[in-house]
Amino acid sequence: MPETVLVAGVSRHLGGAFARRLSRDDSVGRIIGVDVVPPRHGIGRAEFMRADIRSPLIGRIISGNDVDTVVHMGVVATPRAGGGRATQKEVNVIGTMQLLAACQRAESVTKLVVKSTAGVYGSSPRDPAMFTEDMSAKKMPSSGWARDSVEVEGYVRGLSRRRPDIEITTLRFANVIGPRIRTAFTDHFSLPVIPIPFGYDARLQFVHEDDCVAALVRAIELPGLGAVNVAGDGIITASQAANLAGRPFVLVPRMATGSVTDLAKRFGLIDIGSDQLDLLSFGRGLDTTRMREDLGFEPAYTTRAAYEDYARATKGRVFDRLPFAQPGWSAVQAAEAALRAVTPTPESEK
């Protein structure tokens, strides 16, 4: 087991959960958590050091504390969380470059675990039923978190060539979901009315937030495995997801889906990008053979069970964030109010 673990992104929800989970393992030595802001949640026995992975300071922290294992959870998934798209990309791409450069220079580093996303496979009508880790995207993500993650993985492969002695595992997670985490997808499926592209009913896979953390812990216990898909068993369709969330859905032309979600962005309800919109249309499936055989990991939650856990905990959550919502409103009442709020008032009624 590692002597000193550095967790990049410890102030985010999953970073904090990982630090707490790792803290319970007495075989793990020192744990250092870094981020640009102090965490608002517990991080177990991890020591917090305020640092930006875009700064050369991260190199001094790694080398000065003889860090042997680095867990990179510092990739920002949504523009809002990163302070805007430009800042998000800078944190994700420039930050990763600085972090990996620090790993390359530090002789103490022997292992790197990267939290990545299945979004690197893209989503298109030409996709295979299941992506294995050796496949590449049929349509490369053009923007957003998925595009950043493609670049991040490219830098990780570059590090493996320059420092072949560092054991590297890159976990490509399906969309993470659960009762406590907030993502673009949890926001989308908590809308009063869920827009689904007409003519599509995408196959979706999820991984529970607890399984995400457990897989990361498992990865630091093993030699480097390269890329590994991580997802719960089975799939659900977009319409099934809406029904399980207890919300009506509306079929809209694919070209109009972005317009509907843009309206939700105006109210601060969601922060979804073009890569997620493609996923809502075409879906994506992951082959998890390597997860079981090489990582030796079996998720506690299936895709459906993970989604149901999220749905139970979040019923009505979005209604509280609506500027026009009233206590006790049903999904239908909230949907009607949302439609009225975004419908222009005729001149004759002004």
MIKE-181404 format. One record per residue (C-alpha): x, y, z; residue number from 1. Coordinates in Angstrom, 2 decimals. Example, Ala and Ser with C-alpha at 12.3 -4.5 7.8 and 13.67 -1.06 7.14 Angstrom:
residues 2
<X 12.30, Y -4.50, Z 7.80, vokol 1>;
<X 13.67, Y -1.06, Z 7.14, vokol 2>;
This chain:
residues 350
<X 0.00, Y 0.00, Z 0.00, vokol 1>;
<X 1.13, Y 3.58, Z -0.61, vokol 2>;
<X 3.08, Y 5.51, Z 1.99, vokol 3>;
<X 1.93, Y 9.01, Z 0.95, vokol 4>;
<X -1.11, Y 9.65, Z -1.25, vokol 5>;
<X -1.88, Y 13.03, Z -2.82, vokol 6>;
<X -5.52, Y 13.62, Z -3.81, vokol 7>;
<X -6.04, Y 16.44, Z -6.32, vokol 8>;
<X -9.57, Y 17.86, Z -6.16, vokol 9>;
<X -10.23, Y 16.98, Z -2.52, vokol 10>;
<X -12.67, Y 19.87, Z -1.98, vokol 11>;
<X -15.15, Y 18.45, Z -4.47, vokol 12>;
<X -17.78, Y 15.96, Z -3.42, vokol 13>;
<X -16.15, Y 12.81, Z -4.77, vokol 14>;
<X -12.66, Y 13.95, Z -3.76, vokol 15>;
<X -13.79, Y 14.39, Z -0.17, vokol 16>;
<X -15.63, Y 11.05, Z -0.17, vokol 17>;
<X -12.49, Y 9.34, Z -1.50, vokol 18>;
<X -10.31, Y 10.94, Z 1.18, vokol 19>;
<X -12.72, Y 9.83, Z 3.92, vokol 20>;
<X -12.88, Y 6.29, Z 2.56, vokol 21>;
<X -9.09, Y 6.08, Z 2.26, vokol 22>;
<X -8.69, Y 7.41, Z 5.79, vokol 23>;
<X -10.36, Y 4.28, Z 7.17, vokol 24>;
<X -7.59, Y 2.08, Z 5.76, vokol 25>;
<X -4.81, Y 1.89, Z 8.35, vokol 26>;
<X -2.44, Y 0.35, Z 5.81, vokol 27>;
<X -2.37, Y 3.66, Z 3.93, vokol 28>;
<X 0.17, Y 6.08, Z 5.34, vokol 29>;
<X -0.13, Y 9.83, Z 4.98, vokol 30>;
<X -2.92, Y 11.42, Z 2.91, vokol 31>;
<X -2.56, Y 14.92, Z 1.47, vokol 32>;
<X -5.53, Y 16.67, Z -0.14, vokol 33>;
<X -5.02, Y 19.67, Z -2.42, vokol 34>;
<X -7.48, Y 22.09, Z -4.01, vokol 35>;
<X -7.89, Y 25.81, Z -4.67, vokol 36>;
<X -10.44, Y 26.27, Z -1.88, vokol 37>;
<X -10.72, Y 24.61, Z 1.55, vokol 38>;
<X -13.19, Y 21.72, Z 1.66, vokol 39>;
<X -16.63, Y 22.34, Z 3.15, vokol 40>;
<X -16.94, Y 18.66, Z 4.00, vokol 41>;
<X -14.92, Y 16.21, Z 6.06, vokol 42>;
<X -11.80, Y 14.70, Z 4.51, vokol 43>;
<X -10.99, Y 12.15, Z 7.23, vokol 44>;
<X -7.38, Y 12.19, Z 8.36, vokol 45>;
<X -6.19, Y 13.81, Z 5.14, vokol 46>;
<X -4.08, Y 16.95, Z 5.52, vokol 47>;
<X -5.39, Y 19.82, Z 3.42, vokol 48>;
<X -2.90, Y 21.96, Z 1.50, vokol 49>;
<X -4.27, Y 24.87, Z -0.48, vokol 50>;
<X -2.78, Y 24.71, Z -3.95, vokol 51>;
<X -3.82, Y 25.14, Z -7.57, vokol 52>;
<X -2.67, Y 22.29, Z -9.80, vokol 53>;
<X -2.04, Y 24.93, Z -12.48, vokol 54>;
<X 0.67, Y 26.39, Z -10.25, vokol 55>;
<X 4.29, Y 25.16, Z -9.90, vokol 56>;
<X 3.53, Y 24.91, Z -6.17, vokol 57>;
<X 2.02, Y 21.49, Z -6.80, vokol 58>;
<X 5.46, Y 20.22, Z -7.79, vokol 59>;
<X 6.99, Y 21.43, Z -4.53, vokol 60>;
<X 4.23, Y 19.74, Z -2.54, vokol 61>;
<X 4.76, Y 16.41, Z -4.31, vokol 62>;
<X 8.55, Y 16.40, Z -4.07, vokol 63>;
<X 8.71, Y 18.00, Z -0.62, vokol 64>;
<X 6.44, Y 15.38, Z 0.93, vokol 65>;
<X 7.82, Y 12.30, Z -0.86, vokol 66>;
<X 4.44, Y 11.54, Z -2.44, vokol 67>;
<X 4.47, Y 8.08, Z -4.03, vokol 68>;
<X 0.83, Y 7.86, Z -5.22, vokol 69>;
<X -1.09, Y 10.63, Z -6.97, vokol 70>;
<X -4.87, Y 10.41, Z -7.48, vokol 71>;
<X -6.03, Y 12.95, Z -10.06, vokol 72>;
<X -9.65, Y 13.91, Z -9.37, vokol 73>;
<X -9.16, Y 17.54, Z -10.32, vokol 74>;
<X -10.92, Y 17.56, Z -13.71, vokol 75>;
<X -13.94, Y 19.88, Z -13.54, vokol 76>;
<X -17.05, Y 18.37, Z -15.13, vokol 77>;
<X -19.25, Y 21.45, Z -15.65, vokol 78>;
<X -18.51, Y 25.07, Z -16.64, vokol 79>;
<X -20.43, Y 26.41, Z -13.64, vokol 80>;
<X -18.25, Y 24.44, Z -11.21, vokol 81>;
<X -15.13, Y 25.74, Z -12.93, vokol 82>;
<X -16.16, Y 29.39, Z -13.08, vokol 83>;
<X -17.03, Y 29.36, Z -16.79, vokol 84>;
<X -15.97, Y 27.33, Z -19.79, vokol 85>;
<X -12.63, Y 29.13, Z -20.28, vokol 86>;
<X -11.61, Y 28.56, Z -16.67, vokol 87>;
<X -12.91, Y 24.99, Z -16.77, vokol 88>;
<X -10.71, Y 24.16, Z -19.74, vokol 89>;
<X -7.70, Y 25.86, Z -18.18, vokol 90>;
<X -8.09, Y 23.90, Z -14.95, vokol 91>;
<X -8.63, Y 20.62, Z -16.78, vokol 92>;
<X -5.96, Y 20.88, Z -19.46, vokol 93>;
<X -3.30, Y 23.24, Z -18.08, vokol 94>;
<X -3.81, Y 21.90, Z -14.57, vokol 95>;
<X -3.31, Y 18.32, Z -15.75, vokol 96>;
<X -0.17, Y 19.30, Z -17.66, vokol 97>;
<X 1.31, Y 20.90, Z -14.54, vokol 98>;
<X 0.34, Y 17.99, Z -12.30, vokol 99>;
<X 1.81, Y 15.38, Z -14.64, vokol 100>;
<X 4.95, Y 17.45, Z -15.14, vokol 101>;
<X 5.36, Y 17.49, Z -11.36, vokol 102>;
<X 4.89, Y 13.70, Z -11.27, vokol 103>;
<X 7.50, Y 13.29, Z -13.98, vokol 104>;
<X 10.08, Y 15.33, Z -12.07, vokol 105>;
<X 9.43, Y 13.71, Z -8.68, vokol 106>;
<X 11.44, Y 10.52, Z -8.27, vokol 107>;
<X 9.25, Y 9.50, Z -5.33, vokol 108>;
<X 6.11, Y 9.09, Z -7.52, vokol 109>;
<X 5.55, Y 5.46, Z -8.49, vokol 110>;
<X 1.79, Y 5.34, Z -9.12, vokol 111>;
<X -0.85, Y 7.54, Z -10.76, vokol 112>;
<X -4.60, Y 6.94, Z -10.71, vokol 113>;
<X -6.74, Y 9.17, Z -12.95, vokol 114>;
<X -10.49, Y 9.63, Z -12.63, vokol 115>;
<X -11.63, Y 9.93, Z -16.25, vokol 116>;
<X -14.96, Y 9.54, Z -18.02, vokol 117>;
<X -16.58, Y 7.27, Z -20.58, vokol 118>;
<X -17.31, Y 10.52, Z -22.39, vokol 119>;
<X -13.97, Y 10.05, Z -24.18, vokol 120>;
<X -15.77, Y 7.49, Z -26.39, vokol 121>;
<X -18.17, Y 10.17, Z -27.59, vokol 122>;
<X -21.71, Y 9.29, Z -28.58, vokol 123>;
<X -22.95, Y 8.82, Z -32.15, vokol 124>;
<X -25.32, Y 6.62, Z -34.17, vokol 125>;
<X -22.31, Y 4.64, Z -35.46, vokol 126>;
<X -21.17, Y 3.49, Z -32.02, vokol 127>;
<X -20.82, Y -0.21, Z -31.13, vokol 128>;
<X -23.24, Y -1.75, Z -28.64, vokol 129>;
<X -20.46, Y -1.82, Z -26.05, vokol 130>;
<X -17.18, Y 0.08, Z -25.98, vokol 131>;
<X -14.11, Y -1.81, Z -24.83, vokol 132>;
<X -11.08, Y 0.07, Z -23.56, vokol 133>;
<X -9.19, Y -0.57, Z -26.80, vokol 134>;
<X -11.81, Y 1.19, Z -28.94, vokol 135>;
<X -11.80, Y 4.88, Z -29.84, vokol 136>;
<X -14.62, Y 7.31, Z -30.46, vokol 137>;
<X -16.49, Y 7.06, Z -33.76, vokol 138>;
<X -17.21, Y 10.77, Z -33.37, vokol 139>;
<X -14.69, Y 12.62, Z -31.23, vokol 140>;
<X -16.24, Y 14.90, Z -28.56, vokol 141>;
<X -15.98, Y 18.44, Z -29.89, vokol 142>;
<X -16.28, Y 20.44, Z -26.69, vokol 143>;
<X -16.82, Y 20.42, Z -22.96, vokol 144>;
<X -15.69, Y 18.04, Z -20.28, vokol 145>;
<X -15.52, Y 15.05, Z -22.62, vokol 146>;
<X -13.16, Y 16.89, Z -24.99, vokol 147>;
<X -11.01, Y 17.99, Z -22.06, vokol 148>;
<X -10.88, Y 14.39, Z -20.85, vokol 149>;
<X -9.62, Y 13.23, Z -24.25, vokol 150>;
<X -6.76, Y 15.72, Z -23.92, vokol 151>;
<X -6.12, Y 14.71, Z -20.30, vokol 152>;
<X -5.78, Y 11.05, Z -21.30, vokol 153>;
<X -3.39, Y 12.07, Z -24.07, vokol 154>;
<X -1.12, Y 13.77, Z -21.53, vokol 155>;
<X -1.34, Y 10.71, Z -19.28, vokol 156>;
<X -0.16, Y 8.48, Z -22.11, vokol 157>;
<X 2.69, Y 10.92, Z -22.71, vokol 158>;
<X 3.75, Y 10.59, Z -19.08, vokol 159>;
<X 3.73, Y 6.80, Z -19.36, vokol 160>;
<X 6.20, Y 7.04, Z -22.25, vokol 161>;
<X 8.50, Y 9.45, Z -20.43, vokol 162>;
<X 8.29, Y 7.67, Z -17.06, vokol 163>;
<X 7.57, Y 3.99, Z -17.79, vokol 164>;
<X 8.38, Y 3.20, Z -14.16, vokol 165>;
<X 5.21, Y 4.97, Z -12.99, vokol 166>;
<X 2.26, Y 2.58, Z -12.77, vokol 167>;
<X -0.81, Y 4.26, Z -14.26, vokol 168>;
<X -4.49, Y 3.36, Z -14.05, vokol 169>;
<X -7.13, Y 5.46, Z -15.81, vokol 170>;
<X -10.69, Y 4.72, Z -14.71, vokol 171>;
<X -13.31, Y 5.66, Z -17.32, vokol 172>;
<X -16.49, Y 6.05, Z -15.33, vokol 173>;
<X -20.01, Y 5.95, Z -16.68, vokol 174>;
<X -22.11, Y 8.89, Z -15.49, vokol 175>;
<X -21.79, Y 9.01, Z -11.71, vokol 176>;
<X -25.09, Y 9.29, Z -9.88, vokol 177>;
<X -26.37, Y 9.04, Z -6.33, vokol 178>;
<X -28.29, Y 10.77, Z -3.55, vokol 179>;
<X -25.59, Y 13.31, Z -2.67, vokol 180>;
<X -23.77, Y 14.16, Z -5.89, vokol 181>;
<X -24.92, Y 16.89, Z -8.27, vokol 182>;
<X -23.96, Y 16.62, Z -11.94, vokol 183>;
<X -25.31, Y 17.76, Z -15.30, vokol 184>;
<X -27.24, Y 14.51, Z -15.56, vokol 185>;
<X -28.76, Y 14.63, Z -12.08, vokol 186>;
<X -29.86, Y 18.19, Z -12.84, vokol 187>;
<X -31.37, Y 17.13, Z -16.17, vokol 188>;
<X -33.42, Y 14.33, Z -14.65, vokol 189>;
<X -34.68, Y 16.53, Z -11.84, vokol 190>;
<X -36.27, Y 19.08, Z -14.20, vokol 191>;
<X -40.05, Y 19.48, Z -13.82, vokol 192>;
<X -40.44, Y 18.16, Z -17.38, vokol 193>;
<X -37.56, Y 16.19, Z -18.87, vokol 194>;
<X -36.86, Y 16.87, Z -22.56, vokol 195>;
<X -35.96, Y 13.77, Z -24.60, vokol 196>;
<X -35.03, Y 14.00, Z -28.28, vokol 197>;
<X -37.91, Y 12.83, Z -30.48, vokol 198>;
<X -37.25, Y 9.50, Z -32.16, vokol 199>;
<X -34.57, Y 8.48, Z -29.64, vokol 200>;
<X -34.61, Y 6.63, Z -26.34, vokol 201>;
<X -30.95, Y 6.47, Z -25.41, vokol 202>;
<X -29.43, Y 3.53, Z -23.53, vokol 203>;
<X -27.79, Y 4.91, Z -20.38, vokol 204>;
<X -25.36, Y 3.40, Z -17.89, vokol 205>;
<X -24.62, Y 4.79, Z -14.46, vokol 206>;
<X -22.23, Y 4.11, Z -11.61, vokol 207>;
<X -23.20, Y 4.89, Z -8.02, vokol 208>;
<X -21.12, Y 7.53, Z -6.25, vokol 209>;
<X -20.16, Y 5.00, Z -3.56, vokol 210>;
<X -18.98, Y 2.54, Z -6.21, vokol 211>;
<X -16.98, Y 5.31, Z -7.88, vokol 212>;
<X -15.08, Y 5.92, Z -4.65, vokol 213>;
<X -14.62, Y 2.19, Z -3.99, vokol 214>;
<X -13.19, Y 1.64, Z -7.48, vokol 215>;
<X -10.66, Y 4.43, Z -6.97, vokol 216>;
<X -9.57, Y 2.92, Z -3.65, vokol 217>;
<X -9.22, Y -0.46, Z -5.31, vokol 218>;
<X -7.08, Y 1.06, Z -8.08, vokol 219>;
<X -4.40, Y 2.37, Z -5.72, vokol 220>;
<X -4.03, Y -1.13, Z -4.24, vokol 221>;
<X -3.05, Y -2.71, Z -7.56, vokol 222>;
<X -0.29, Y -2.32, Z -10.17, vokol 223>;
<X -1.01, Y -0.03, Z -13.11, vokol 224>;
<X -3.79, Y -1.37, Z -15.32, vokol 225>;
<X -4.04, Y 1.26, Z -18.06, vokol 226>;
<X -7.59, Y 2.21, Z -19.05, vokol 227>;
<X -10.50, Y 0.48, Z -17.29, vokol 228>;
<X -14.24, Y 1.04, Z -17.87, vokol 229>;
<X -16.32, Y 1.31, Z -14.68, vokol 230>;
<X -20.13, Y 1.04, Z -14.76, vokol 231>;
<X -22.98, Y -0.70, Z -13.02, vokol 232>;
<X -24.54, Y -3.75, Z -14.63, vokol 233>;
<X -27.33, Y -3.27, Z -17.13, vokol 234>;
<X -28.83, Y -0.21, Z -18.76, vokol 235>;
<X -31.93, Y 1.95, Z -18.53, vokol 236>;
<X -33.37, Y 4.10, Z -21.28, vokol 237>;
<X -33.88, Y 7.86, Z -21.05, vokol 238>;
<X -37.67, Y 7.45, Z -20.84, vokol 239>;
<X -37.31, Y 4.85, Z -18.07, vokol 240>;
<X -35.05, Y 7.26, Z -16.19, vokol 241>;
<X -37.73, Y 9.97, Z -16.40, vokol 242>;
<X -40.40, Y 7.56, Z -15.16, vokol 243>;
<X -38.23, Y 6.34, Z -12.29, vokol 244>;
<X -37.64, Y 9.96, Z -11.27, vokol 245>;
<X -41.41, Y 10.46, Z -11.13, vokol 246>;
<X -41.39, Y 13.22, Z -13.73, vokol 247>;
<X -43.16, Y 13.63, Z -17.06, vokol 248>;
<X -41.05, Y 13.81, Z -20.17, vokol 249>;
<X -41.65, Y 15.60, Z -23.42, vokol 250>;
<X -40.40, Y 14.51, Z -26.83, vokol 251>;
<X -38.84, Y 17.41, Z -28.70, vokol 252>;
<X -37.02, Y 17.55, Z -32.04, vokol 253>;
<X -33.35, Y 16.82, Z -31.54, vokol 254>;
<X -32.39, Y 20.28, Z -32.80, vokol 255>;
<X -34.71, Y 21.85, Z -30.22, vokol 256>;
<X -33.39, Y 19.87, Z -27.25, vokol 257>;
<X -30.58, Y 22.37, Z -26.81, vokol 258>;
<X -33.07, Y 25.26, Z -26.82, vokol 259>;
<X -35.11, Y 23.63, Z -24.06, vokol 260>;
<X -32.06, Y 23.00, Z -21.92, vokol 261>;
<X -30.90, Y 26.57, Z -22.55, vokol 262>;
<X -34.10, Y 27.77, Z -20.90, vokol 263>;
<X -33.32, Y 25.59, Z -17.89, vokol 264>;
<X -29.82, Y 27.09, Z -17.77, vokol 265>;
<X -31.39, Y 30.55, Z -17.52, vokol 266>;
<X -32.99, Y 29.50, Z -14.25, vokol 267>;
<X -29.74, Y 27.92, Z -13.02, vokol 268>;
<X -31.32, Y 24.47, Z -12.98, vokol 269>;
<X -28.82, Y 22.61, Z -15.14, vokol 270>;
<X -25.36, Y 23.01, Z -16.63, vokol 271>;
<X -25.35, Y 20.62, Z -19.57, vokol 272>;
<X -23.11, Y 20.58, Z -22.63, vokol 273>;
<X -23.27, Y 19.30, Z -26.19, vokol 274>;
<X -21.58, Y 16.03, Z -25.22, vokol 275>;
<X -24.38, Y 15.24, Z -22.75, vokol 276>;
<X -27.00, Y 16.17, Z -25.35, vokol 277>;
<X -25.45, Y 13.67, Z -27.76, vokol 278>;
<X -25.56, Y 11.04, Z -25.03, vokol 279>;
<X -29.27, Y 11.73, Z -24.46, vokol 280>;
<X -29.82, Y 11.04, Z -28.15, vokol 281>;
<X -27.54, Y 8.12, Z -28.96, vokol 282>;
<X -26.64, Y 6.63, Z -25.57, vokol 283>;
<X -23.52, Y 4.64, Z -24.82, vokol 284>;
<X -22.65, Y 1.17, Z -23.56, vokol 285>;
<X -19.48, Y 0.08, Z -21.74, vokol 286>;
<X -17.92, Y -3.36, Z -21.66, vokol 287>;
<X -16.80, Y -3.93, Z -18.06, vokol 288>;
<X -14.91, Y -7.22, Z -18.46, vokol 289>;
<X -11.61, Y -5.58, Z -17.56, vokol 290>;
<X -13.19, Y -4.00, Z -14.48, vokol 291>;
<X -14.03, Y -7.43, Z -13.14, vokol 292>;
<X -11.06, Y -9.45, Z -14.32, vokol 293>;
<X -8.18, Y -6.97, Z -13.95, vokol 294>;
<X -9.41, Y -4.45, Z -11.38, vokol 295>;
<X -11.19, Y -7.20, Z -9.47, vokol 296>;
<X -14.09, Y -4.86, Z -8.76, vokol 297>;
<X -17.80, Y -5.66, Z -8.61, vokol 298>;
<X -20.08, Y -2.61, Z -8.16, vokol 299>;
<X -22.54, Y -2.87, Z -5.29, vokol 300>;
<X -25.20, Y -1.11, Z -7.40, vokol 301>;
<X -26.50, Y -1.97, Z -10.84, vokol 302>;
<X -27.25, Y 0.91, Z -13.22, vokol 303>;
<X -30.94, Y 0.75, Z -12.29, vokol 304>;
<X -30.30, Y 0.49, Z -8.54, vokol 305>;
<X -27.90, Y 3.44, Z -8.65, vokol 306>;
<X -30.46, Y 5.55, Z -10.48, vokol 307>;
<X -33.27, Y 4.51, Z -8.12, vokol 308>;
<X -31.14, Y 5.55, Z -5.13, vokol 309>;
<X -30.69, Y 8.96, Z -6.70, vokol 310>;
<X -34.41, Y 9.22, Z -7.58, vokol 311>;
<X -35.57, Y 8.39, Z -4.04, vokol 312>;
<X -33.35, Y 11.04, Z -2.50, vokol 313>;
<X -34.03, Y 13.85, Z -4.95, vokol 314>;
<X -37.80, Y 13.85, Z -5.45, vokol 315>;
<X -38.90, Y 17.48, Z -5.42, vokol 316>;
<X -35.36, Y 18.85, Z -5.04, vokol 317>;
<X -35.47, Y 20.93, Z -8.21, vokol 318>;
<X -38.83, Y 22.52, Z -7.33, vokol 319>;
<X -37.20, Y 24.25, Z -4.36, vokol 320>;
<X -34.75, Y 25.94, Z -6.75, vokol 321>;
<X -37.43, Y 27.28, Z -9.09, vokol 322>;
<X -37.97, Y 31.02, Z -8.55, vokol 323>;
<X -41.74, Y 30.56, Z -8.98, vokol 324>;
<X -42.26, Y 27.28, Z -7.09, vokol 325>;
<X -44.69, Y 26.88, Z -4.22, vokol 326>;
<X -44.40, Y 24.37, Z -1.35, vokol 327>;
<X -46.13, Y 21.08, Z -2.03, vokol 328>;
<X -46.39, Y 21.50, Z -5.78, vokol 329>;
<X -46.61, Y 18.38, Z -7.89, vokol 330>;
<X -44.42, Y 17.75, Z -10.93, vokol 331>;
<X -47.31, Y 18.75, Z -13.21, vokol 332>;
<X -47.89, Y 22.04, Z -11.37, vokol 333>;
<X -44.20, Y 22.88, Z -11.48, vokol 334>;
<X -44.05, Y 21.98, Z -15.17, vokol 335>;
<X -47.00, Y 24.23, Z -16.00, vokol 336>;
<X -45.41, Y 27.11, Z -14.08, vokol 337>;
<X -42.09, Y 26.54, Z -15.84, vokol 338>;
<X -43.78, Y 26.71, Z -19.24, vokol 339>;
<X -45.62, Y 29.90, Z -18.29, vokol 340>;
<X -42.37, Y 31.44, Z -17.08, vokol 341>;
<X -40.58, Y 30.93, Z -20.38, vokol 342>;
<X -43.52, Y 31.77, Z -22.67, vokol 343>;
<X -43.58, Y 35.40, Z -23.89, vokol 344>;
<X -46.64, Y 37.36, Z -22.87, vokol 345>;
<X -48.76, Y 38.50, Z -25.86, vokol 346>;
<X -48.82, Y 42.26, Z -26.43, vokol 347>;
<X -52.58, Y 42.31, Z -25.85, vokol 348>;
<X -52.13, Y 40.99, Z -22.30, vokol 349>;
<X -49.38, Y 43.42, Z -21.24, vokol 350>;
